[in-house]
Amino acid sequence: MSLVLTREEIADLTRCKFKAGQVSFFIKNGIRHYVDAHGWPVVTRAAVEGEPDQAQADASWKPNKAA
């Protein structure tokens, strides 16, 4: 499995085949992406599928400060 979505997967996700429409979709929906040297948007799988839940890890943190 690739680290980034293929152009076909991006077109399916955005329902747009054009570069500008795809970039606009990602901006409007707050999906992290970058544009390559040819103008195509590049999206990591983690940006779409989500990363492991960080909230649970942060909730268990406690300061070292004495109470």
C-alpha positions as CSV (number, residue, x, y, z in Angstrom):
1,M,0.0,0.0,0.0
2,S,1.3,3.4,-1.0
3,L,2.0,6.2,1.4
4,V,0.0,8.7,-0.7
5,L,-3.3,8.4,-2.6
6,T,-3.2,7.7,-6.3
7,R,-4.6,10.2,-8.8
8,E,-7.6,7.9,-9.3
9,E,-8.3,7.7,-5.6
10,I,-8.1,11.5,-5.3
11,A,-10.5,11.9,-8.2
12,D,-12.9,9.4,-6.6
13,L,-12.7,11.3,-3.2
14,T,-13.2,14.7,-4.7
15,R,-15.5,13.7,-7.5
16,C,-13.4,16.0,-9.8
17,K,-10.8,15.1,-12.4
18,F,-9.3,18.6,-12.6
19,K,-6.4,19.8,-10.5
20,A,-8.0,23.1,-9.5
21,G,-11.2,21.4,-8.4
22,Q,-9.4,18.8,-6.3
23,V,-7.2,21.4,-4.6
24,S,-10.3,23.5,-3.9
25,F,-12.0,20.5,-2.4
26,F,-9.1,19.8,0.0
27,I,-8.9,23.4,1.1
28,K,-12.7,23.7,1.7
29,N,-12.7,20.4,3.7
30,G,-9.5,21.1,5.7
31,I,-7.7,18.0,4.3
32,R,-3.9,18.3,4.5
33,H,-2.3,18.2,1.1
34,Y,0.5,19.7,-1.0
35,V,0.8,20.5,-4.7
36,D,3.6,18.8,-6.6
37,A,5.8,20.4,-9.3
38,H,3.2,19.5,-12.0
39,G,0.3,21.1,-10.1
40,W,-1.4,17.9,-8.9
41,P,-2.5,17.7,-5.3
42,V,-0.8,15.0,-3.2
43,V,-2.5,13.6,-0.1
44,T,-1.1,11.1,2.4
45,R,-3.3,8.2,3.4
46,A,-3.0,9.3,7.1
47,A,-4.6,12.7,6.2
48,V,-7.7,10.9,4.9
49,E,-8.0,7.8,7.0
50,G,-6.9,9.4,10.2
51,E,-4.0,8.9,12.5
52,P,-4.1,6.8,15.7
53,D,-6.1,8.5,18.3
54,Q,-3.8,11.0,20.1
55,A,-6.5,12.1,22.5
56,Q,-6.2,9.0,24.7
57,A,-2.4,9.3,24.9
58,D,-2.7,13.0,25.9
59,A,-5.4,12.2,28.5
60,S,-3.2,9.9,30.5
61,W,-0.4,12.5,30.8
62,K,0.1,14.1,34.2
63,P,2.5,16.8,35.2
64,N,5.5,16.1,37.4
65,K,4.6,19.1,39.6
66,A,4.0,18.1,43.2
67,A,0.4,18.6,44.3
